[in-house]
Amino acid sequence: MNKDELKGKVEKAKGYVKEQVGKATDDPDLEAEGGAQRGAGEVQEGFGKARRKVGEAVKKVGDAIKD
């Protein structure tokens, strides 16, 4: 896991909490803010996963060339 994946997971968790607190307190603004934050976290996590997979693929190609 790289830093983008980790930061994305944290943002998703914070957004989820805000979303649930907004629902519980009947605060649509907080609920919407949480949903947006959770969505941004998902995007960042996805970017991190893609970045990691590209790095793994490059390493495999490098290892194959060495053999």
PyMOL Python script that loads the backbone (N, CA, C, O; Angstrom):
from pymol import cmd

cmd.read_pdbstr("""\
ATOM      1  N   MET A   1       0.844  -1.162   0.000  1.00  0.00           N
ATOM      2  CA  MET A   1       0.000   0.000   0.000  1.00  0.00           C
ATOM      3  C   MET A   1       0.899   1.238   0.000  1.00  0.00           C
ATOM      4  O   MET A   1       1.867   1.315   0.756  1.00  0.00           O
ATOM      5  N   ASN A   2       0.564   2.199  -0.855  1.00  0.00           N
ATOM      6  CA  ASN A   2       1.357   3.421  -0.904  1.00  0.00           C
ATOM      7  C   ASN A   2       0.612   4.562  -0.206  1.00  0.00           C
ATOM      8  O   ASN A   2      -0.503   4.382   0.283  1.00  0.00           O
ATOM      9  N   LYS A   3       1.239   5.726  -0.167  1.00  0.00           N
ATOM     10  CA  LYS A   3       0.672   6.833   0.600  1.00  0.00           C
ATOM     11  C   LYS A   3      -0.661   7.317   0.019  1.00  0.00           C
ATOM     12  O   LYS A   3      -1.528   7.756   0.775  1.00  0.00           O
ATOM     13  N   ASP A   4      -0.843   7.248  -1.287  1.00  0.00           N
ATOM     14  CA  ASP A   4      -2.114   7.666  -1.868  1.00  0.00           C
ATOM     15  C   ASP A   4      -3.244   6.722  -1.464  1.00  0.00           C
ATOM     16  O   ASP A   4      -4.355   7.164  -1.168  1.00  0.00           O
ATOM     17  N   GLU A   5      -2.960   5.439  -1.454  1.00  0.00           N
ATOM     18  CA  GLU A   5      -3.972   4.476  -1.019  1.00  0.00           C
ATOM     19  C   GLU A   5      -4.355   4.725   0.440  1.00  0.00           C
ATOM     20  O   GLU A   5      -5.533   4.723   0.797  1.00  0.00           O
ATOM     21  N   LEU A   6      -3.344   4.938   1.268  1.00  0.00           N
ATOM     22  CA  LEU A   6      -3.592   5.151   2.687  1.00  0.00           C
ATOM     23  C   LEU A   6      -4.368   6.445   2.933  1.00  0.00           C
ATOM     24  O   LEU A   6      -5.337   6.456   3.693  1.00  0.00           O
ATOM     25  N   LYS A   7      -3.944   7.523   2.295  1.00  0.00           N
ATOM     26  CA  LYS A   7      -4.662   8.791   2.452  1.00  0.00           C
ATOM     27  C   LYS A   7      -6.098   8.681   1.946  1.00  0.00           C
ATOM     28  O   LYS A   7      -7.014   9.251   2.539  1.00  0.00           O
ATOM     29  N   GLY A   8      -6.289   7.959   0.867  1.00  0.00           N
ATOM     30  CA  GLY A   8      -7.631   7.759   0.332  1.00  0.00           C
ATOM     31  C   GLY A   8      -8.512   7.001   1.307  1.00  0.00           C
ATOM     32  O   GLY A   8      -9.677   7.353   1.491  1.00  0.00           O
ATOM     33  N   LYS A   9      -7.975   5.977   1.929  1.00  0.00           N
ATOM     34  CA  LYS A   9      -8.731   5.209   2.912  1.00  0.00           C
ATOM     35  C   LYS A   9      -9.113   6.083   4.112  1.00  0.00           C
ATOM     36  O   LYS A   9     -10.229   5.989   4.624  1.00  0.00           O
ATOM     37  N   VAL A  10      -8.190   6.922   4.552  1.00  0.00           N
ATOM     38  CA  VAL A  10      -8.467   7.820   5.679  1.00  0.00           C
ATOM     39  C   VAL A  10      -9.568   8.809   5.307  1.00  0.00           C
ATOM     40  O   VAL A  10     -10.491   9.037   6.088  1.00  0.00           O
ATOM     41  N   GLU A  11      -9.472   9.391   4.122  1.00  0.00           N
ATOM     42  CA  GLU A  11     -10.497  10.344   3.685  1.00  0.00           C
ATOM     43  C   GLU A  11     -11.860   9.674   3.553  1.00  0.00           C
ATOM     44  O   GLU A  11     -12.884  10.252   3.917  1.00  0.00           O
ATOM     45  N   LYS A  12     -11.866   8.455   3.031  1.00  0.00           N
ATOM     46  CA  LYS A  12     -13.132   7.720   2.931  1.00  0.00           C
ATOM     47  C   LYS A  12     -13.744   7.517   4.305  1.00  0.00           C
ATOM     48  O   LYS A  12     -14.947   7.707   4.484  1.00  0.00           O
ATOM     49  N   ALA A  13     -12.930   7.135   5.273  1.00  0.00           N
ATOM     50  CA  ALA A  13     -13.422   6.885   6.625  1.00  0.00           C
ATOM     51  C   ALA A  13     -13.954   8.174   7.245  1.00  0.00           C
ATOM     52  O   ALA A  13     -15.027   8.175   7.848  1.00  0.00           O
ATOM     53  N   LYS A  14     -13.209   9.270   7.099  1.00  0.00           N
ATOM     54  CA  LYS A  14     -13.663  10.543   7.655  1.00  0.00           C
ATOM     55  C   LYS A  14     -14.969  10.984   6.991  1.00  0.00           C
ATOM     56  O   LYS A  14     -15.876  11.483   7.657  1.00  0.00           O
ATOM     57  N   GLY A  15     -15.051  10.797   5.689  1.00  0.00           N
ATOM     58  CA  GLY A  15     -16.271  11.160   4.974  1.00  0.00           C
ATOM     59  C   GLY A  15     -17.458  10.332   5.421  1.00  0.00           C
ATOM     60  O   GLY A  15     -18.565  10.852   5.563  1.00  0.00           O
ATOM     61  N   TYR A  16     -17.238   9.060   5.642  1.00  0.00           N
ATOM     62  CA  TYR A  16     -18.313   8.179   6.093  1.00  0.00           C
ATOM     63  C   TYR A  16     -18.835   8.627   7.457  1.00  0.00           C
ATOM     64  O   TYR A  16     -20.042   8.656   7.696  1.00  0.00           O
ATOM     65  N   VAL A  17     -17.900   8.975   8.346  1.00  0.00           N
ATOM     66  CA  VAL A  17     -18.304   9.422   9.678  1.00  0.00           C
ATOM     67  C   VAL A  17     -19.122  10.707   9.573  1.00  0.00           C
ATOM     68  O   VAL A  17     -20.172  10.830  10.204  1.00  0.00           O
ATOM     69  N   LYS A  18     -18.644  11.659   8.781  1.00  0.00           N
ATOM     70  CA  LYS A  18     -19.392  12.915   8.607  1.00  0.00           C
ATOM     71  C   LYS A  18     -20.780  12.647   8.038  1.00  0.00           C
ATOM     72  O   LYS A  18     -21.772  13.235   8.468  1.00  0.00           O
ATOM     73  N   GLU A  19     -20.823  11.755   7.071  1.00  0.00           N
ATOM     74  CA  GLU A  19     -22.098  11.419   6.432  1.00  0.00           C
ATOM     75  C   GLU A  19     -23.083  10.853   7.462  1.00  0.00           C
ATOM     76  O   GLU A  19     -24.252  11.238   7.488  1.00  0.00           O
ATOM     77  N   GLN A  20     -22.609   9.949   8.297  1.00  0.00           N
ATOM     78  CA  GLN A  20     -23.475   9.321   9.299  1.00  0.00           C
ATOM     79  C   GLN A  20     -23.898  10.315  10.385  1.00  0.00           C
ATOM     80  O   GLN A  20     -25.041  10.292  10.840  1.00  0.00           O
ATOM     81  N   VAL A  21     -22.985  11.177  10.792  1.00  0.00           N
ATOM     82  CA  VAL A  21     -23.327  12.204  11.778  1.00  0.00           C
ATOM     83  C   VAL A  21     -24.350  13.165  11.181  1.00  0.00           C
ATOM     84  O   VAL A  21     -25.288  13.580  11.862  1.00  0.00           O
ATOM     85  N   GLY A  22     -24.173  13.514   9.927  1.00  0.00           N
ATOM     86  CA  GLY A  22     -25.140  14.380   9.244  1.00  0.00           C
ATOM     87  C   GLY A  22     -26.519  13.759   9.184  1.00  0.00           C
ATOM     88  O   GLY A  22     -27.518  14.448   9.387  1.00  0.00           O
ATOM     89  N   LYS A  23     -26.588  12.463   8.908  1.00  0.00           N
ATOM     90  CA  LYS A  23     -27.875  11.763   8.897  1.00  0.00           C
ATOM     91  C   LYS A  23     -28.488  11.742  10.288  1.00  0.00           C
ATOM     92  O   LYS A  23     -29.681  12.001  10.447  1.00  0.00           O
ATOM     93  N   ALA A  24     -27.677  11.435  11.296  1.00  0.00           N
ATOM     94  CA  ALA A  24     -28.174  11.309  12.668  1.00  0.00           C
ATOM     95  C   ALA A  24     -28.659  12.643  13.231  1.00  0.00           C
ATOM     96  O   ALA A  24     -29.609  12.685  14.013  1.00  0.00           O
ATOM     97  N   THR A  25     -28.006  13.725  12.830  1.00  0.00           N
ATOM     98  CA  THR A  25     -28.375  15.042  13.361  1.00  0.00           C
ATOM     99  C   THR A  25     -29.273  15.815  12.406  1.00  0.00           C
ATOM    100  O   THR A  25     -29.581  16.983  12.643  1.00  0.00           O
ATOM    101  N   ASP A  26     -29.686  15.170  11.339  1.00  0.00           N
ATOM    102  CA  ASP A  26     -30.541  15.792  10.326  1.00  0.00           C
ATOM    103  C   ASP A  26     -29.898  17.069   9.778  1.00  0.00           C
ATOM    104  O   ASP A  26     -30.537  18.115   9.670  1.00  0.00           O
ATOM    105  N   ASP A  27     -28.614  16.947   9.436  1.00  0.00           N
ATOM    106  CA  ASP A  27     -27.846  18.062   8.878  1.00  0.00           C
ATOM    107  C   ASP A  27     -27.458  17.702   7.448  1.00  0.00           C
ATOM    108  O   ASP A  27     -26.436  17.052   7.227  1.00  0.00           O
ATOM    109  N   PRO A  28     -28.267  18.120   6.473  1.00  0.00           N
ATOM    110  CA  PRO A  28     -27.988  17.733   5.085  1.00  0.00           C
ATOM    111  C   PRO A  28     -26.670  18.283   4.550  1.00  0.00           C
ATOM    112  O   PRO A  28     -26.051  17.662   3.687  1.00  0.00           O
ATOM    113  N   ASP A  29     -26.232  19.436   5.048  1.00  0.00           N
ATOM    114  CA  ASP A  29     -24.954  19.993   4.584  1.00  0.00           C
ATOM    115  C   ASP A  29     -23.782  19.110   5.011  1.00  0.00           C
ATOM    116  O   ASP A  29     -22.885  18.826   4.216  1.00  0.00           O
ATOM    117  N   LEU A  30     -23.799  18.678   6.277  1.00  0.00           N
ATOM    118  CA  LEU A  30     -22.734  17.805   6.771  1.00  0.00           C
ATOM    119  C   LEU A  30     -22.783  16.451   6.065  1.00  0.00           C
ATOM    120  O   LEU A  30     -21.744  15.872   5.748  1.00  0.00           O
ATOM    121  N   GLU A  31     -23.968  15.963   5.827  1.00  0.00           N
ATOM    122  CA  GLU A  31     -24.130  14.687   5.123  1.00  0.00           C
ATOM    123  C   GLU A  31     -23.558  14.781   3.707  1.00  0.00           C
ATOM    124  O   GLU A  31     -22.864  13.874   3.249  1.00  0.00           O
ATOM    125  N   ALA A  32     -23.854  15.875   3.028  1.00  0.00           N
ATOM    126  CA  ALA A  32     -23.348  16.069   1.664  1.00  0.00           C
ATOM    127  C   ALA A  32     -21.835  16.247   1.666  1.00  0.00           C
ATOM    128  O   ALA A  32     -21.141  15.727   0.793  1.00  0.00           O
ATOM    129  N   GLU A  33     -21.328  16.983   2.649  1.00  0.00           N
ATOM    130  CA  GLU A  33     -19.879  17.170   2.758  1.00  0.00           C
ATOM    131  C   GLU A  33     -19.184  15.828   2.964  1.00  0.00           C
ATOM    132  O   GLU A  33     -18.140  15.560   2.370  1.00  0.00           O
ATOM    133  N   GLY A  34     -19.772  14.993   3.808  1.00  0.00           N
ATOM    134  CA  GLY A  34     -19.204  13.672   4.046  1.00  0.00           C
ATOM    135  C   GLY A  34     -19.219  12.810   2.802  1.00  0.00           C
ATOM    136  O   GLY A  34     -18.256  12.098   2.519  1.00  0.00           O
ATOM    137  N   GLY A  35     -20.311  12.873   2.059  1.00  0.00           N
ATOM    138  CA  GLY A  35     -20.393  12.104   0.816  1.00  0.00           C
ATOM    139  C   GLY A  35     -19.346  12.538  -0.197  1.00  0.00           C
ATOM    140  O   GLY A  35     -18.728  11.710  -0.866  1.00  0.00           O
ATOM    141  N   ALA A  36     -19.156  13.847  -0.300  1.00  0.00           N
ATOM    142  CA  ALA A  36     -18.143  14.364  -1.226  1.00  0.00           C
ATOM    143  C   ALA A  36     -16.740  13.960  -0.782  1.00  0.00           C
ATOM    144  O   ALA A  36     -15.900  13.602  -1.608  1.00  0.00           O
ATOM    145  N   GLN A  37     -16.492  14.019   0.515  1.00  0.00           N
ATOM    146  CA  GLN A  37     -15.176  13.646   1.037  1.00  0.00           C
ATOM    147  C   GLN A  37     -14.924  12.157   0.825  1.00  0.00           C
ATOM    148  O   GLN A  37     -13.813  11.751   0.483  1.00  0.00           O
ATOM    149  N   ARG A  38     -15.948  11.357   1.025  1.00  0.00           N
ATOM    150  CA  ARG A  38     -15.810   9.913   0.812  1.00  0.00           C
ATOM    151  C   ARG A  38     -15.517   9.626  -0.657  1.00  0.00           C
ATOM    152  O   ARG A  38     -14.685   8.777  -0.975  1.00  0.00           O
ATOM    153  N   GLY A  39     -16.203  10.334  -1.548  1.00  0.00           N
ATOM    154  CA  GLY A  39     -15.961  10.159  -2.984  1.00  0.00           C
ATOM    155  C   GLY A  39     -14.551  10.544  -3.382  1.00  0.00           C
ATOM    156  O   GLY A  39     -13.913   9.854  -4.176  1.00  0.00           O
ATOM    157  N   ALA A  40     -14.062  11.651  -2.827  1.00  0.00           N
ATOM    158  CA  ALA A  40     -12.692  12.080  -3.122  1.00  0.00           C
ATOM    159  C   ALA A  40     -11.687  11.055  -2.596  1.00  0.00           C
ATOM    160  O   ALA A  40     -10.662  10.800  -3.228  1.00  0.00           O
ATOM    161  N   GLY A  41     -11.982  10.480  -1.455  1.00  0.00           N
ATOM    162  CA  GLY A  41     -11.104   9.454  -0.898  1.00  0.00           C
ATOM    163  C   GLY A  41     -11.054   8.217  -1.777  1.00  0.00           C
ATOM    164  O   GLY A  41     -10.001   7.600  -1.935  1.00  0.00           O
ATOM    165  N   GLU A  42     -12.202   7.855  -2.351  1.00  0.00           N
ATOM    166  CA  GLU A  42     -12.249   6.699  -3.248  1.00  0.00           C
ATOM    167  C   GLU A  42     -11.400   6.944  -4.492  1.00  0.00           C
ATOM    168  O   GLU A  42     -10.696   6.053  -4.968  1.00  0.00           O
ATOM    169  N   VAL A  43     -11.480   8.164  -5.006  1.00  0.00           N
ATOM    170  CA  VAL A  43     -10.681   8.510  -6.188  1.00  0.00           C
ATOM    171  C   VAL A  43      -9.194   8.440  -5.858  1.00  0.00           C
ATOM    172  O   VAL A  43      -8.413   7.875  -6.623  1.00  0.00           O
ATOM    173  N   GLN A  44      -8.803   9.011  -4.724  1.00  0.00           N
ATOM    174  CA  GLN A  44      -7.394   9.003  -4.341  1.00  0.00           C
ATOM    175  C   GLN A  44      -6.896   7.575  -4.099  1.00  0.00           C
ATOM    176  O   GLN A  44      -5.784   7.221  -4.490  1.00  0.00           O
ATOM    177  N   GLU A  45      -7.726   6.769  -3.456  1.00  0.00           N
ATOM    178  CA  GLU A  45      -7.339   5.374  -3.220  1.00  0.00           C
ATOM    179  C   GLU A  45      -7.182   4.625  -4.544  1.00  0.00           C
ATOM    180  O   GLU A  45      -6.244   3.846  -4.714  1.00  0.00           O
ATOM    181  N   GLY A  46      -8.097   4.862  -5.472  1.00  0.00           N
ATOM    182  CA  GLY A  46      -8.014   4.221  -6.785  1.00  0.00           C
ATOM    183  C   GLY A  46      -6.761   4.634  -7.539  1.00  0.00           C
ATOM    184  O   GLY A  46      -6.114   3.813  -8.189  1.00  0.00           O
ATOM    185  N   PHE A  47      -6.425   5.919  -7.446  1.00  0.00           N
ATOM    186  CA  PHE A  47      -5.193   6.405  -8.069  1.00  0.00           C
ATOM    187  C   PHE A  47      -3.985   5.706  -7.459  1.00  0.00           C
ATOM    188  O   PHE A  47      -3.068   5.301  -8.176  1.00  0.00           O
ATOM    189  N   GLY A  48      -3.984   5.566  -6.155  1.00  0.00           N
ATOM    190  CA  GLY A  48      -2.871   4.899  -5.478  1.00  0.00           C
ATOM    191  C   GLY A  48      -2.744   3.449  -5.892  1.00  0.00           C
ATOM    192  O   GLY A  48      -1.635   2.953  -6.090  1.00  0.00           O
ATOM    193  N   LYS A  49      -3.874   2.761  -6.025  1.00  0.00           N
ATOM    194  CA  LYS A  49      -3.841   1.357  -6.448  1.00  0.00           C
ATOM    195  C   LYS A  49      -3.293   1.237  -7.861  1.00  0.00           C
ATOM    196  O   LYS A  49      -2.479   0.358  -8.145  1.00  0.00           O
ATOM    197  N   ALA A  50      -3.742   2.124  -8.748  1.00  0.00           N
ATOM    198  CA  ALA A  50      -3.262   2.084 -10.134  1.00  0.00           C
ATOM    199  C   ALA A  50      -1.767   2.356 -10.182  1.00  0.00           C
ATOM    200  O   ALA A  50      -1.028   1.702 -10.918  1.00  0.00           O
ATOM    201  N   ARG A  51      -1.332   3.323  -9.396  1.00  0.00           N
ATOM    202  CA  ARG A  51       0.091   3.655  -9.354  1.00  0.00           C
ATOM    203  C   ARG A  51       0.911   2.469  -8.864  1.00  0.00           C
ATOM    204  O   ARG A  51       1.980   2.183  -9.404  1.00  0.00           O
ATOM    205  N   ARG A  52       0.415   1.786  -7.848  1.00  0.00           N
ATOM    206  CA  ARG A  52       1.117   0.618  -7.308  1.00  0.00           C
ATOM    207  C   ARG A  52       1.190  -0.486  -8.350  1.00  0.00           C
ATOM    208  O   ARG A  52       2.232  -1.121  -8.511  1.00  0.00           O
ATOM    209  N   LYS A  53       0.093  -0.720  -9.056  1.00  0.00           N
ATOM    210  CA  LYS A  53       0.072  -1.793 -10.056  1.00  0.00           C
ATOM    211  C   LYS A  53       1.025  -1.509 -11.210  1.00  0.00           C
ATOM    212  O   LYS A  53       1.672  -2.421 -11.725  1.00  0.00           O
ATOM    213  N   VAL A  54       1.111  -0.257 -11.611  1.00  0.00           N
ATOM    214  CA  VAL A  54       2.059   0.107 -12.667  1.00  0.00           C
ATOM    215  C   VAL A  54       3.481  -0.153 -12.184  1.00  0.00           C
ATOM    216  O   VAL A  54       4.305  -0.687 -12.927  1.00  0.00           O
ATOM    217  N   GLY A  55       3.767   0.223 -10.946  1.00  0.00           N
ATOM    218  CA  GLY A  55       5.096  -0.025 -10.382  1.00  0.00           C
ATOM    219  C   GLY A  55       5.426  -1.502 -10.330  1.00  0.00           C
ATOM    220  O   GLY A  55       6.551  -1.903 -10.625  1.00  0.00           O
ATOM    221  N   GLU A  56       4.446  -2.315  -9.954  1.00  0.00           N
ATOM    222  CA  GLU A  56       4.661  -3.770  -9.908  1.00  0.00           C
ATOM    223  C   GLU A  56       4.913  -4.320 -11.302  1.00  0.00           C
ATOM    224  O   GLU A  56       5.762  -5.192 -11.485  1.00  0.00           O
ATOM    225  N   ALA A  57       4.175  -3.811 -12.291  1.00  0.00           N
ATOM    226  CA  ALA A  57       4.356  -4.291 -13.663  1.00  0.00           C
ATOM    227  C   ALA A  57       5.741  -3.922 -14.189  1.00  0.00           C
ATOM    228  O   ALA A  57       6.394  -4.729 -14.851  1.00  0.00           O
ATOM    229  N   VAL A  58       6.181  -2.714 -13.896  1.00  0.00           N
ATOM    230  CA  VAL A  58       7.510  -2.282 -14.340  1.00  0.00           C
ATOM    231  C   VAL A  58       8.576  -3.160 -13.688  1.00  0.00           C
ATOM    232  O   VAL A  58       9.550  -3.539 -14.340  1.00  0.00           O
ATOM    233  N   LYS A  59       8.401  -3.482 -12.423  1.00  0.00           N
ATOM    234  CA  LYS A  59       9.365  -4.338 -11.726  1.00  0.00           C
ATOM    235  C   LYS A  59       9.411  -5.730 -12.364  1.00  0.00           C
ATOM    236  O   LYS A  59      10.489  -6.298 -12.533  1.00  0.00           O
ATOM    237  N   LYS A  60       8.249  -6.278 -12.715  1.00  0.00           N
ATOM    238  CA  LYS A  60       8.206  -7.601 -13.352  1.00  0.00           C
ATOM    239  C   LYS A  60       8.939  -7.578 -14.688  1.00  0.00           C
ATOM    240  O   LYS A  60       9.677  -8.506 -15.020  1.00  0.00           O
ATOM    241  N   VAL A  61       8.728  -6.504 -15.451  1.00  0.00           N
ATOM    242  CA  VAL A  61       9.414  -6.402 -16.740  1.00  0.00           C
ATOM    243  C   VAL A  61      10.922  -6.317 -16.517  1.00  0.00           C
ATOM    244  O   VAL A  61      11.698  -6.955 -17.228  1.00  0.00           O
ATOM    245  N   GLY A  62      11.328  -5.528 -15.531  1.00  0.00           N
ATOM    246  CA  GLY A  62      12.756  -5.412 -15.219  1.00  0.00           C
ATOM    247  C   GLY A  62      13.346  -6.743 -14.789  1.00  0.00           C
ATOM    248  O   GLY A  62      14.452  -7.097 -15.198  1.00  0.00           O
ATOM    249  N   ASP A  63      12.608  -7.487 -13.960  1.00  0.00           N
ATOM    250  CA  ASP A  63      13.070  -8.805 -13.508  1.00  0.00           C
ATOM    251  C   ASP A  63      13.166  -9.767 -14.693  1.00  0.00           C
ATOM    252  O   ASP A  63      14.102 -10.563 -14.766  1.00  0.00           O
ATOM    253  N   ALA A  64      12.206  -9.702 -15.620  1.00  0.00           N
ATOM    254  CA  ALA A  64      12.219 -10.596 -16.778  1.00  0.00           C
ATOM    255  C   ALA A  64      13.397 -10.294 -17.688  1.00  0.00           C
ATOM    256  O   ALA A  64      13.971 -11.204 -18.287  1.00  0.00           O
ATOM    257  N   ILE A  65      13.756  -9.034 -17.795  1.00  0.00           N
ATOM    258  CA  ILE A  65      14.880  -8.658 -18.634  1.00  0.00           C
ATOM    259  C   ILE A  65      16.203  -9.154 -18.049  1.00  0.00           C
ATOM    260  O   ILE A  65      17.116  -9.539 -18.779  1.00  0.00           O
ATOM    261  N   LYS A  66      16.287  -9.138 -16.712  1.00  0.00           N
ATOM    262  CA  LYS A  66      17.515  -9.602 -16.051  1.00  0.00           C
ATOM    263  C   LYS A  66      17.752 -11.094 -16.269  1.00  0.00           C
ATOM    264  O   LYS A  66      18.897 -11.541 -16.329  1.00  0.00           O
ATOM    265  N   ASP A  67      16.675 -11.861 -16.385  1.00  0.00           N
ATOM    266  CA  ASP A  67      16.795 -13.331 -16.516  1.00  0.00           C
ATOM    267  C   ASP A  67      17.185 -13.729 -17.889  1.00  0.00           C
ATOM    268  O   ASP A  67      17.328 -14.919 -18.170  1.00  0.00           O
TER     269      ASP A  67
END
""", "prot")
cmd.dss("prot")
cmd.show_as("cartoon", "prot")
cmd.util.cbc("prot")
cmd.orient("prot")
